[in-house]
Amino acid sequence: MSRLRHELQTTNKPCMSYQDAFFRVMQAVGRNRKLIHGRLHNNGDSCAIGCTFNDGVKVLPITVIDEVAAYNDSFPKLTPQQRWKRVMSWLRWKNKLMSKPRR
């Protein structure tokens, strides 16, 4: 169960890897231009994880959900557009970091 998105349910279905999940979150968030905080959905708008589920993803690793939700919610005073810019920048950075070859 997610600590930050209580609306979600636990499942035993297989899911993608941590790295693949971050990439899918970045793709889904990139298709939007604003993000809410504190909930998956509200009045037709969504947080980063909500965008990912709207984009057709059915299952995500709980570590990804909690990490992305924590970053998404860490800017409660930003406008939805400003939050989108911050979260999108962070997701790009995380994906770039994970795609570098290890030495």
N, C-alpha and C positions, 0 to 999 in steps of 0.2 A: 504494500500500500504506500502510495506517495505521501510524504509528510506535508507537501505544499499544495497538492491538488487532490483533495479528498473526494472529488467527484469520480475519480478513476477507480477501476476495480482491478484486483489482482487476477492474473490468469496463468495457466500453465502452458499456453501456446508458445511455440518457438518464436524468437524475435531476432532482429538483425544485430550485428555487432555494435559495440560502443561507437566506433569510428563511423560506421555506416549510418547509424542513427543520427549522429551530429550533422552529417552531410545532408540527410533528409530533412532535418529541422531547418537547416540553413536554406535549402531549396524552398520549403514551404513558407518560411518567413519572408523570403525574397519576393514571393508572389503577392504580398500584402504591403501596405504602406503605413500601418499603425498597429500598435499592440496595447492591449489592456493589461492590468496587473491584478494579481490576487485571485483570479478565477480563470477557468478554461474559456468560458464564453459569457458575454453579457450584451444583450441588445444587438445581436448580429456581429459583434466584434469578438476577437479572440486574443489570448496570450500566445506566446511562441509555441507552446505545446498544443494548444487548441488549434492553431493554424496547421500544425503537422497532422493532427487527426482529421481536420477538414480536407486535407490534401490526399486522403485515402490511406494513410498509415493506420494500421489497426493495433499494433503492439510495439512498445518501446521499452528498452531497459530502464528499470526504476532509477538507476544512477543517473541516466541522461535526463529523465523527467525532473528529478529533484535538482540537479545542477543547473539545467536551463531555467526552470521555474524560479530558483533562487536568484539567478542573475536578472531575469525578467522583472522580478518583483523588487529588486534592490533600488529602483528609481521611482518611488511612489509619487513624487511631485512633478515628474516630467510629463509633458503632453504625450498622447499616444504616438504621435509622429516622432517626437524626440526619443521616446523609448525604443521605437522601431530602429532608428539610426544607431543607437548605442548597442542594442542587442544584435543587430545585423553585423556591426563592426566586430563585436566579440566573437560571433559565430564564424566569421571569415578568419579571424586570428586563430581560433581553436582548430578549425579545419586545416589551415595552412601548417600549424604546428604539428598536427597529427600526420600530415602527409609527407613530412620531411623524412628522408631515410635515416635510420638509426645507425650509429657507428659502433 
